Amino acid sequence: MLTWGQAIAQTQNITKDSTSGSLQFIKDNLNLGYKYLISELGRSPIEKTKVAPTVAMQQWYQLPKDFIHTKTVTVTIGTIKYPVDAEESQANWDLLNSFPQVSNIPRKHFIRRSSGLNTVEMGLWPIPYASGNNLTVVYEANSKDLSQDAYTTGTISLTSGSNLVTGSGGTTFTPNMVGRFIQGTDSNSDGTYYKIVGFNTPTEIVIENGYEGVSYSGLAYQIAETFNLPEEMHTLPVYYCLMNYYAIKGDDTKELKNKQLFEEGLMKAKQRYANKGRTGIIKKNYFHPGTYPSHFPVYFQ
């Protein structure tokens, strides 16, 4: 696995350029390459939930800045949760709203995107009549830019089979560390990266799976950000960054070499990960409305 700090260092080592101006260029382009990869693969690896109260007679609600698209939308009134279906057609949404209605139970939601960043709104129809009902949006979220240096203050204690990590010697964990990865860098640890999934106290965090190494205390460690991509793809943002770096420098040979490495890696990633299934079969849609093809296996119907 390549951490954020390692990706920066690797790029600087290759370019032999550690100036402050180039450092910012490297960080920006590593993140641009990362976002480009996610976009090209058509995958959003993060699911989040946002809950907000309805406001009487308010139709439009601002969505979180990392919003990509909704998975489910519900309104809870008392103990009953009502689903709110998606309306994807602008024409149908306009037709619905040509007959203004209000109700405590919205039936449709519509996503309105404006130009620029962080300007996505969700409309409800009928318009909520009362305030205070819980509007819950489960949505696919974009990965945020990586920016944080590795945290290494103090030491940690790990217990075999436990998912709790205890810090000491000045360690101060924070809630913002949830989602990053922790690795024991001491020779007495197993050296595996574990995802942080919970924050208990400034000296205790929770990892996703139980620690698989030998129990030990006083371990050196790091908490680091990493690209939310399969491990074999972690060098691709580096190639993307190097491609742009050498383009700016006017080195066509190195630019084209890194462009080739990036595009070949992206092509292989699409072949393996663009579809959620692992089958190598290329499927075609043989179905016709209301019918099954004659060769369709009966036991699958």
C-alpha positions as a LaTeX table, in Angstrom:
\begin{tabular}{lrrr}
\hline
Residue & $x$ (\AA) & $y$ (\AA) & $z$ (\AA) \\
\hline
Met1 & 0.00 & 0.00 & 0.00 \\
Leu2 & 1.20 & 3.50 & $-0.84$ \\
Thr3 & 0.34 & 6.16 & 1.73 \\
Trp4 & $-0.19$ & 9.82 & 0.91 \\
Gly5 & 3.24 & 10.73 & 2.27 \\
Gln6 & 4.92 & 7.89 & 0.39 \\
Ala7 & 3.26 & 8.94 & $-2.89$ \\
Ile8 & 4.60 & 12.47 & $-2.43$ \\
Ala9 & 8.08 & 11.21 & $-1.55$ \\
Gln10 & 8.12 & 8.80 & $-4.49$ \\
Thr11 & 7.19 & 11.59 & $-6.91$ \\
Gln12 & 9.82 & 13.92 & $-5.46$ \\
Asn13 & 12.49 & 11.20 & $-5.66$ \\
Ile14 & 11.73 & 10.54 & $-9.33$ \\
Thr15 & 11.67 & 14.22 & $-10.30$ \\
Lys16 & 14.54 & 15.10 & $-7.95$ \\
Asp17 & 12.53 & 18.22 & $-7.19$ \\
Ser18 & 11.64 & 19.02 & $-3.58$ \\
Thr19 & 11.01 & 22.77 & $-3.94$ \\
Ser20 & 7.98 & 24.20 & $-2.17$ \\
Gly21 & 6.34 & 25.28 & $-5.42$ \\
Ser22 & 6.69 & 21.83 & $-6.94$ \\
Leu23 & 5.47 & 20.22 & $-3.72$ \\
Gln24 & 2.11 & 21.97 & $-4.04$ \\
Phe25 & 1.93 & 21.03 & $-7.73$ \\
Ile26 & 2.63 & 17.40 & $-6.81$ \\
Lys27 & $-0.06$ & 17.34 & $-4.11$ \\
Asp28 & $-2.64$ & 18.92 & $-6.41$ \\
Asn29 & $-1.95$ & 16.55 & $-9.29$ \\
Leu30 & $-1.85$ & 13.44 & $-7.12$ \\
Asn31 & $-5.36$ & 14.32 & $-5.98$ \\
Leu32 & $-6.48$ & 15.14 & $-9.52$ \\
Gly33 & $-5.20$ & 11.79 & $-10.73$ \\
Tyr34 & $-6.93$ & 10.06 & $-7.82$ \\
Lys35 & $-10.29$ & 11.70 & $-8.61$ \\
Tyr36 & $-9.87$ & 10.97 & $-12.31$ \\
Leu37 & $-9.35$ & 7.28 & $-11.58$ \\
Ile38 & $-12.48$ & 7.09 & $-9.44$ \\
Ser39 & $-14.47$ & 8.84 & $-12.16$ \\
Glu40 & $-13.17$ & 6.60 & $-14.94$ \\
Leu41 & $-13.92$ & 3.44 & $-12.99$ \\
Gly42 & $-17.46$ & 4.65 & $-12.34$ \\
Arg43 & $-17.16$ & 3.66 & $-8.72$ \\
Ser44 & $-17.93$ & 5.58 & $-5.57$ \\
Pro45 & $-16.51$ & 3.63 & $-2.67$ \\
Ile46 & $-18.08$ & 5.59 & 0.17 \\
Glu47 & $-21.66$ & 5.42 & 1.41 \\
Lys48 & $-22.82$ & 8.04 & 3.87 \\
Thr49 & $-26.04$ & 9.01 & 5.65 \\
Lys50 & $-27.28$ & 12.54 & 6.26 \\
Val51 & $-30.25$ & 13.30 & 8.53 \\
Ala52 & $-31.90$ & 16.72 & 8.70 \\
Pro53 & $-35.30$ & 18.01 & 9.85 \\
Thr54 & $-37.89$ & 19.06 & 7.33 \\
Val55 & $-38.83$ & 22.74 & 7.30 \\
Ala56 & $-42.48$ & 23.74 & 6.89 \\
Met57 & $-43.22$ & 24.90 & 3.33 \\
Gln58 & $-39.58$ & 24.51 & 2.24 \\
Gln59 & $-39.16$ & 22.45 & $-0.92$ \\
Trp60 & $-35.37$ & 22.56 & $-1.54$ \\
Tyr61 & $-32.63$ & 21.22 & 0.74 \\
Gln62 & $-28.86$ & 21.61 & 0.36 \\
Leu63 & $-27.01$ & 18.30 & 0.02 \\
Pro64 & $-23.54$ & 17.61 & 1.47 \\
Lys65 & $-20.54$ & 18.86 & $-0.50$ \\
Asp66 & $-19.28$ & 15.30 & $-1.14$ \\
Phe67 & $-22.63$ & 14.15 & $-2.60$ \\
Ile68 & $-22.62$ & 12.17 & $-5.87$ \\
His69 & $-26.10$ & 10.63 & $-6.03$ \\
Thr70 & $-28.78$ & 9.28 & $-3.75$ \\
Lys71 & $-29.27$ & 5.63 & $-2.86$ \\
Thr72 & $-32.36$ & 6.02 & $-0.67$ \\
Val73 & $-34.40$ & 8.95 & 0.66 \\
Thr74 & $-36.92$ & 8.59 & 3.49 \\
Val75 & $-39.01$ & 10.81 & 5.73 \\
Thr76 & $-39.73$ & 9.57 & 9.26 \\
Ile77 & $-42.91$ & 10.71 & 10.95 \\
Gly78 & $-43.20$ & 9.40 & 14.49 \\
Thr79 & $-42.02$ & 5.80 & 14.22 \\
Ile80 & $-42.99$ & 5.28 & 10.59 \\
Lys81 & $-40.41$ & 5.69 & 7.81 \\
Tyr82 & $-41.80$ & 6.62 & 4.39 \\
Pro83 & $-39.70$ & 6.09 & 1.23 \\
Val84 & $-39.41$ & 9.01 & $-1.17$ \\
Asp85 & $-38.95$ & 7.83 & $-4.75$ \\
Ala86 & $-36.55$ & 9.48 & $-7.19$ \\
Glu87 & $-37.84$ & 11.53 & $-10.08$ \\
Glu88 & $-35.11$ & 11.68 & $-12.73$ \\
Ser89 & $-36.97$ & 13.51 & $-15.49$ \\
Gln90 & $-36.88$ & 17.30 & $-15.45$ \\
Ala91 & $-40.04$ & 17.35 & $-17.57$ \\
Asn92 & $-41.93$ & 15.14 & $-15.12$ \\
Trp93 & $-40.68$ & 17.18 & $-12.16$ \\
Asp94 & $-41.87$ & 20.38 & $-13.81$ \\
Leu95 & $-45.23$ & 18.76 & $-14.51$ \\
Leu96 & $-45.62$ & 17.71 & $-10.88$ \\
Asn97 & $-44.84$ & 21.20 & $-9.68$ \\
Ser98 & $-47.30$ & 22.81 & $-12.06$ \\
Phe99 & $-49.85$ & 21.63 & $-9.48$ \\
Pro100 & $-48.37$ & 22.80 & $-6.15$ \\
Gln101 & $-49.20$ & 20.50 & $-3.27$ \\
Val102 & $-48.21$ & 20.24 & 0.37 \\
Ser103 & $-48.11$ & 17.14 & 2.58 \\
Asn104 & $-46.25$ & 15.72 & 5.55 \\
Ile105 & $-45.34$ & 12.72 & 3.36 \\
Pro106 & $-43.32$ & 13.65 & 0.26 \\
Arg107 & $-43.58$ & 11.10 & $-2.55$ \\
Lys108 & $-40.85$ & 12.26 & $-4.93$ \\
His109 & $-37.39$ & 13.78 & $-4.71$ \\
Phe110 & $-35.46$ & 15.51 & $-7.49$ \\
Ile111 & $-31.77$ & 16.38 & $-7.64$ \\
Arg112 & $-30.90$ & 19.82 & $-8.99$ \\
Arg113 & $-27.28$ & 20.49 & $-9.90$ \\
Ser114 & $-25.93$ & 23.95 & $-10.60$ \\
Ser115 & $-22.63$ & 24.94 & $-12.14$ \\
Gly116 & $-19.69$ & 25.09 & $-9.76$ \\
Leu117 & $-18.78$ & 23.06 & $-6.70$ \\
Asn118 & $-20.97$ & 22.10 & $-3.76$ \\
Thr119 & $-24.17$ & 23.35 & $-5.36$ \\
Val120 & $-26.40$ & 20.29 & $-5.31$ \\
Glu121 & $-29.93$ & 20.57 & $-3.95$ \\
Met122 & $-32.74$ & 18.08 & $-3.44$ \\
Gly123 & $-36.34$ & 19.04 & $-3.99$ \\
Leu124 & $-39.33$ & 17.29 & $-2.36$ \\
Trp125 & $-42.84$ & 16.88 & $-3.76$ \\
Pro126 & $-45.33$ & 17.45 & $-2.27$ \\
Ile127 & $-43.72$ & 20.25 & $-0.26$ \\
Pro128 & $-43.37$ & 19.34 & 3.44 \\
Tyr129 & $-46.23$ & 20.84 & 5.42 \\
Ala130 & $-44.69$ & 20.50 & 8.90 \\
Ser131 & $-41.28$ & 21.09 & 10.44 \\
Gly132 & $-39.22$ & 18.59 & 12.42 \\
Asn133 & $-39.77$ & 15.32 & 10.58 \\
Asn134 & $-36.51$ & 13.49 & 9.91 \\
Leu135 & $-35.38$ & 13.60 & 6.29 \\
Thr136 & $-32.77$ & 10.83 & 5.82 \\
Val137 & $-30.59$ & 10.66 & 2.71 \\
Val138 & $-28.34$ & 7.66 & 2.13 \\
Tyr139 & $-25.95$ & 8.67 & $-0.64$ \\
Glu140 & $-22.79$ & 7.76 & $-2.44$ \\
Ala141 & $-20.04$ & 10.21 & $-1.55$ \\
Asn142 & $-16.94$ & 11.31 & $-3.35$ \\
Ser143 & $-13.58$ & 10.67 & $-1.74$ \\
Lys144 & $-12.08$ & 13.81 & $-0.25$ \\
Asp145 & $-8.69$ & 15.17 & $-1.26$ \\
Leu146 & $-5.79$ & 13.66 & 0.64 \\
Ser147 & $-3.82$ & 16.23 & 2.61 \\
Gln148 & $-2.70$ & 14.98 & 6.01 \\
Asp149 & 0.86 & 14.05 & 6.93 \\
Ala150 & 1.38 & 10.78 & 8.78 \\
Tyr151 & 0.77 & 11.00 & 12.54 \\
Thr152 & 3.44 & 9.26 & 14.65 \\
Thr153 & 3.37 & 10.89 & 18.09 \\
Gly154 & 3.89 & 8.56 & 21.07 \\
Thr155 & 3.51 & 4.79 & 20.95 \\
Ile156 & 0.68 & 2.28 & 20.77 \\
Ser157 & $-0.30$ & $-1.01$ & 22.37 \\
Leu158 & $-1.88$ & $-3.80$ & 20.31 \\
Thr159 & $-3.48$ & $-7.00$ & 21.57 \\
Ser160 & $-3.78$ & $-10.08$ & 19.38 \\
Gly161 & $-7.39$ & $-10.55$ & 18.29 \\
Ser162 & $-8.54$ & $-7.17$ & 19.65 \\
Asn163 & $-9.78$ & $-4.28$ & 17.54 \\
Leu164 & $-8.79$ & $-1.66$ & 20.13 \\
Val165 & $-5.61$ & 0.39 & 19.81 \\
Thr166 & $-4.31$ & 2.21 & 22.89 \\
Gly167 & $-1.96$ & 5.18 & 22.64 \\
Ser168 & 0.51 & 6.48 & 25.20 \\
Gly169 & 3.50 & 8.80 & 25.52 \\
Gly170 & 1.70 & 11.89 & 24.24 \\
Thr171 & $-0.50$ & 10.21 & 21.64 \\
Thr172 & $-3.65$ & 12.23 & 20.92 \\
Phe173 & $-6.09$ & 10.51 & 18.61 \\
Thr174 & $-8.87$ & 12.59 & 17.02 \\
Pro175 & $-12.24$ & 11.77 & 15.40 \\
Asn176 & $-10.84$ & 13.00 & 12.08 \\
Met177 & $-8.54$ & 9.96 & 12.01 \\
Val178 & $-11.50$ & 7.65 & 11.35 \\
Gly179 & $-11.14$ & 6.38 & 7.79 \\
Arg180 & $-7.34$ & 6.53 & 7.79 \\
Phe181 & $-5.03$ & 3.56 & 8.26 \\
Ile182 & $-2.77$ & 2.66 & 11.17 \\
Gln183 & 0.38 & 0.58 & 10.87 \\
Gly184 & 2.80 & $-0.57$ & 13.51 \\
Thr185 & 6.20 & 0.41 & 12.13 \\
Asp186 & 8.08 & $-1.31$ & 14.96 \\
Ser187 & 9.76 & $-4.66$ & 14.20 \\
Asn188 & 7.63 & $-6.18$ & 16.98 \\
Ser189 & 4.38 & $-5.47$ & 15.11 \\
Asp190 & 3.01 & $-7.35$ & 12.08 \\
Gly191 & 3.44 & $-4.31$ & 9.81 \\
Thr192 & $-0.10$ & $-4.64$ & 8.45 \\
Tyr193 & $-2.25$ & $-1.60$ & 7.71 \\
Tyr194 & $-5.58$ & $-1.59$ & 9.59 \\
Lys195 & $-8.43$ & 0.76 & 8.78 \\
Ile196 & $-9.57$ & 3.00 & 11.64 \\
Val197 & $-13.34$ & 2.77 & 11.98 \\
Gly198 & $-14.01$ & 4.33 & 15.39 \\
Phe199 & $-12.81$ & 6.93 & 17.89 \\
Asn200 & $-13.35$ & 6.27 & 21.59 \\
Thr201 & $-11.02$ & 8.65 & 23.40 \\
Pro202 & $-7.85$ & 10.63 & 22.61 \\
Thr203 & $-5.92$ & 7.51 & 23.64 \\
Glu204 & $-8.15$ & 4.79 & 22.16 \\
Ile205 & $-9.33$ & 4.07 & 18.63 \\
Val206 & $-11.05$ & 1.13 & 16.94 \\
Ile207 & $-9.72$ & $-0.76$ & 13.91 \\
Glu208 & $-11.89$ & $-2.61$ & 11.42 \\
Asn209 & $-10.50$ & $-6.09$ & 12.03 \\
Gly210 & $-8.84$ & $-7.62$ & 15.05 \\
Tyr211 & $-5.07$ & $-7.25$ & 15.26 \\
Glu212 & $-3.44$ & $-10.38$ & 13.84 \\
Gly213 & 0.07 & $-9.98$ & 15.23 \\
Val214 & 1.62 & $-10.77$ & 18.61 \\
Ser215 & 0.45 & $-8.61$ & 21.53 \\
Tyr216 & 2.91 & $-5.84$ & 22.28 \\
Ser217 & 3.10 & $-2.38$ & 23.87 \\
Gly218 & 5.29 & 0.65 & 23.25 \\
Leu219 & 5.17 & 0.20 & 19.47 \\
Ala220 & 6.23 & 2.87 & 17.00 \\
Tyr221 & 3.46 & 3.46 & 14.46 \\
Gln222 & 1.98 & 5.74 & 11.83 \\
Ile223 & $-1.55$ & 6.84 & 11.03 \\
Ala224 & $-1.73$ & 7.76 & 7.36 \\
Glu225 & $-4.12$ & 8.61 & 4.56 \\
Thr226 & $-4.11$ & 6.47 & 1.45 \\
Phe227 & $-5.88$ & 6.37 & $-1.89$ \\
Asn228 & $-9.23$ & 4.60 & $-1.62$ \\
Leu229 & $-8.26$ & 2.31 & $-4.49$ \\
Pro230 & $-7.09$ & $-1.31$ & $-4.80$ \\
Glu231 & $-3.46$ & $-1.50$ & $-3.69$ \\
Glu232 & $-2.07$ & $-2.36$ & $-7.12$ \\
Met233 & $-3.50$ & 0.95 & $-8.40$ \\
His234 & $-1.80$ & 3.18 & $-5.84$ \\
Thr235 & 1.04 & 4.10 & $-8.22$ \\
Leu236 & $-1.36$ & 5.38 & $-10.90$ \\
Pro237 & $-1.87$ & 8.83 & $-9.32$ \\
Val238 & 1.94 & 9.10 & $-9.24$ \\
Tyr239 & 2.15 & 8.39 & $-13.00$ \\
Tyr240 & $-0.60$ & 10.95 & $-13.62$ \\
Cys241 & 1.27 & 13.55 & $-11.60$ \\
Leu242 & 4.59 & 12.80 & $-13.34$ \\
Met243 & 2.91 & 13.01 & $-16.74$ \\
Asn244 & 1.73 & 16.55 & $-15.98$ \\
Tyr245 & 4.98 & 17.52 & $-14.27$ \\
Tyr246 & 7.10 & 16.62 & $-17.30$ \\
Ala247 & 4.57 & 18.24 & $-19.64$ \\
Ile248 & 5.12 & 21.53 & $-17.78$ \\
Lys249 & 8.88 & 20.99 & $-17.91$ \\
Gly250 & 8.78 & 20.32 & $-21.66$ \\
Asp251 & 10.28 & 16.83 & $-21.38$ \\
Asp252 & 8.23 & 15.02 & $-24.03$ \\
Thr253 & 9.97 & 11.65 & $-23.59$ \\
Lys254 & 9.26 & 11.38 & $-19.85$ \\
Glu255 & 5.79 & 12.84 & $-20.27$ \\
Leu256 & 4.83 & 10.20 & $-22.85$ \\
Lys257 & 6.42 & 7.40 & $-20.82$ \\
Asn258 & 4.38 & 8.24 & $-17.73$ \\
Lys259 & 1.27 & 8.81 & $-19.85$ \\
Gln260 & 1.71 & 5.30 & $-21.22$ \\
Leu261 & 2.16 & 3.81 & $-17.75$ \\
Phe262 & $-0.92$ & 5.64 & $-16.47$ \\
Glu263 & $-3.14$ & 4.67 & $-19.40$ \\
Glu264 & $-2.04$ & 1.02 & $-19.37$ \\
Gly265 & $-2.70$ & 0.82 & $-15.62$ \\
Leu266 & $-6.10$ & 2.47 & $-16.04$ \\
Met267 & $-7.05$ & 0.05 & $-18.83$ \\
Lys268 & $-6.16$ & $-2.95$ & $-16.65$ \\
Ala269 & $-8.07$ & $-1.43$ & $-13.72$ \\
Lys270 & $-11.17$ & $-0.99$ & $-15.90$ \\
Gln271 & $-10.97$ & $-4.59$ & $-17.02$ \\
Arg272 & $-10.85$ & $-5.82$ & $-13.46$ \\
Tyr273 & $-12.83$ & $-3.33$ & $-11.39$ \\
Ala274 & $-15.21$ & $-1.33$ & $-13.60$ \\
Asn275 & $-17.80$ & $-4.09$ & $-13.18$ \\
Lys276 & $-18.71$ & $-5.12$ & $-9.65$ \\
Gly277 & $-18.78$ & $-8.79$ & $-10.60$ \\
Arg278 & $-15.61$ & $-10.81$ & $-11.16$ \\
Thr279 & $-16.80$ & $-12.81$ & $-14.17$ \\
Gly280 & $-14.88$ & $-12.34$ & $-17.40$ \\
Ile281 & $-18.00$ & $-12.90$ & $-19.52$ \\
Ile282 & $-19.11$ & $-9.96$ & $-21.63$ \\
Lys283 & $-22.86$ & $-9.77$ & $-21.27$ \\
Lys284 & $-25.41$ & $-8.53$ & $-23.77$ \\
Asn285 & $-29.00$ & $-7.66$ & $-23.08$ \\
Tyr286 & $-31.03$ & $-10.30$ & $-24.88$ \\
Phe287 & $-34.21$ & $-9.60$ & $-22.96$ \\
His288 & $-37.37$ & $-8.17$ & $-24.43$ \\
Pro289 & $-40.12$ & $-6.67$ & $-22.28$ \\
Gly290 & $-42.35$ & $-9.36$ & $-20.87$ \\
Thr291 & $-40.39$ & $-12.28$ & $-22.34$ \\
Tyr292 & $-37.45$ & $-14.54$ & $-21.59$ \\
Pro293 & $-35.14$ & $-15.89$ & $-24.30$ \\
Ser294 & $-35.62$ & $-19.57$ & $-25.16$ \\
His295 & $-32.09$ & $-20.39$ & $-23.97$ \\
Phe296 & $-32.58$ & $-18.80$ & $-20.53$ \\
Pro297 & $-32.09$ & $-21.47$ & $-17.80$ \\
Val298 & $-35.36$ & $-22.32$ & $-16.10$ \\
Tyr299 & $-33.77$ & $-22.65$ & $-12.66$ \\
Phe300 & $-32.66$ & $-19.00$ & $-12.78$ \\
Gln301 & $-36.16$ & $-17.65$ & $-13.41$ \\
\hline
\end{tabular}
